[in-house]
């Protein structure tokens, strides 16, 4: 993806909220799931 992408202020705020949720909730959950799968594989 190249170039500039213009977004509204509301969209930017929603994107920031989504990013924080991904960092705080989704990524740790994925890490736990991967760790659990590794334990079961061994």
Residue pairs with C-beta under 8 A, 6 or more apart in sequence:
7 15
